[in-house]
Amino acid sequence: MKIHTVGDVMTDEVVQAHRETPFKDVVRLLDAHRISGVPVVDHDGKVVGVVSGTDLVHGQAARAGGRRDRRYRLPRLPRPGHRAAARVLAATAGELMTTPAITVHPEQPVSDAARVMERHGIERLPVVDEEDRLIGIATRRDLLRVFLRTDEDIRREVTDEILVAAPGLPPAAVVVSVRDGLVTLEGRLEHRTDIAHAVRSTWQVDGVVGVLSRLTFRLDDDRSAGTSSSRGGAHRRTPGQSGQSGQ
């Protein structure tokens, strides 16, 4: 089965900044390339942080507040306040960046990278090699490209995966149809457990958003089912379900 990785979808040409890149130059980079953030790298190309549009807005807001209150003496600030005060003086990417940077490696599955983005609420992930050197960037749009596969591409891969999951199965035993990423499986398999394997394999194909199983079976080899039925009924599975009902 083809597992799409970050390396398959990432962008190789990365807009980046260095620690010493001036505040205004970072703003120009974001505006010129219409992006929401840039990784910050050191002189060895290793990612040391990320500057986002949010960082720049906070920095500018802190500057404005600092200018209004410069005639007053600043009191001692708690730790979060120290960071806000530091932004008043921030003039470079290195002073504005969020660190440590959240990164991924090119061999990681797309699904893993999507979970990282969701967990941290970010839109872009620098892609680094084993030495933390920047080699690409992966955005939400890049990761979502796996779900823009054509229904025909998905159908072909699902068919191949089912044949692997049920060795010896005649190619025409299962009819696979796909519409907008929803896969329908129809046909008759030899064993009840073959159905569970077929459905599970279908879910693992990139681009599949749902599976409707109308598969039946000839022999019930599932002892946990507690029945001796020789035919399986159709039902719709969701990602959280397991097994296959019979009738």
Residue pairs with C-beta under 8 A, 6 or more apart in sequence:
1 157
1 161
1 164
1 201
1 204
1 205
2 157
2 206
3 109
3 206
4 109
4 110
4 146
4 206
5 106
5 107
5 108
5 109
5 110
6 104
6 105
6 106
6 107
6 108
6 109
6 110
6 112
6 113
6 125
6 127
6 136
6 138
7 106
7 107
7 127
7 136
8 110
9 110
9 138
9 142
9 143
9 145
9 146
10 106
10 127
10 135
10 136
10 137
10 138
10 142
11 136
11 137
11 138
11 139
11 142
12 135
12 136
14 39
14 126
14 134
14 136
14 137
15 29
15 33
15 35
15 38
15 137
16 38
16 39
16 40
16 41
16 134
17 25
17 26
17 29
17 38
17 39
17 40
17 41
17 51
17 93
18 40
18 41
18 42
18 43
18 93
18 94
19 40
19 42
19 48
19 92
19 93
19 94
19 97
20 92
20 93
20 94
21 29
21 40
21 92
21 93
21 94
22 91
22 92
22 93
23 56
23 59
23 90
23 91
23 92
23 93
23 96
26 38
26 51
26 56
26 93
26 96
27 56
29 35
29 38
30 36
30 37
30 38
30 53
30 56
35 124
36 52
36 53
36 123
36 124
37 50
37 51
37 52
37 53
37 55
37 123
37 124
38 50
38 51
38 93
39 47
39 49
39 50
39 101
39 126
39 134
39 137
40 47
40 48
40 49
40 50
40 51
40 93
40 94
40 97
40 99
40 101
41 47
41 48
41 134
42 48
44 133
45 133
45 134
46 128
46 131
46 132
46 133
46 134
47 101
47 103
47 126
47 128
47 132
47 133
47 134
48 94
48 97
48 99
48 100
48 101
49 93
49 94
49 97
49 98
49 99
49 100
49 101
50 97
50 98
50 99
50 101
50 102
50 124
50 126
51 93
51 96
51 97
51 98
52 98
52 122
55 96
55 97
55 98
56 96
58 84
58 87
59 87
59 90
59 96
62 84
62 85
62 87
62 88
62 90
63 87
63 88
63 90
65 88
66 85
66 88
66 89
74 85
77 84
77 85
86 95
87 95
87 96
89 95
90 96
101 126
102 116
102 120
102 122
102 125
103 125
103 126
103 127
103 128
103 132
104 112
104 113
104 116
104 125
104 126
104 127
104 128
104 138
105 127
105 128
105 129
105 130
106 127
106 129
106 135
106 136
110 143
110 146
110 206
113 125
113 138
113 143
114 143
116 125
117 123
117 125
117 140
117 143
123 139
123 140
124 137
124 138
124 139
124 140
125 137
125 138
125 139
126 134
126 136
126 137
127 134
127 135
127 136
127 137
127 138
128 134
128 135
129 135
146 206
146 207
147 181
147 206
147 207
147 209
148 207
149 206
149 207
151 178
151 179
151 180
151 181
152 178
153 207
154 178
154 181
154 183
154 205
154 207
154 208
155 176
155 177
155 178
155 183
157 205
158 176
158 178
158 183
158 185
158 201
158 202
158 205
158 208
159 171
159 174
159 176
161 201
161 202
161 204
161 205
162 169
162 174
162 176
162 185
162 198
162 201
162 202
163 169
163 171
164 201
165 194
165 197
165 198
165 200
165 201
166 189
166 190
166 194
166 197
166 198
168 190
169 189
169 190
169 194
173 187
173 188
173 189
174 185
174 186
174 187
174 189
174 198
174 215
175 185
175 186
175 187
176 183
176 184
176 185
177 183
177 184
177 186
178 184
180 209
181 207
181 208
181 209
181 210
182 209
182 210
182 211
182 212
183 202
183 205
183 208
183 210
183 211
183 212
184 212
184 214
185 198
185 199
185 202
185 211
185 212
185 213
185 214
185 215
186 214
186 215
187 214
187 215
187 216
188 215
188 216
188 217
188 218
189 195
189 198
189 215
189 216
189 217
189 218
189 232
190 217
190 218
190 219
191 217
191 218
191 219
191 220
191 221
192 217
192 219
192 220
192 221
192 222
192 225
192 232
192 244
192 246
193 221
193 222
194 217
195 213
195 215
195 217
195 232
195 244
196 222
196 242
196 243
196 244
198 213
198 215
199 211
199 213
199 215
199 237
199 244
202 208
202 211
203 211
203 239
210 236
210 238
211 236
211 237
212 234
212 236
212 237
213 234
213 235
213 236
213 237
213 244
214 234
215 232
215 234
215 244
216 231
216 232
216 233
216 234
217 230
217 231
217 232
217 244
217 246
218 230
218 231
219 230
220 227
220 228
220 229
220 230
220 246
222 243
222 244
224 243
225 243
225 246
227 246
229 246
229 247
231 246
231 247
232 244
232 245
232 246
232 247
233 245
233 246
233 247
235 244
235 245
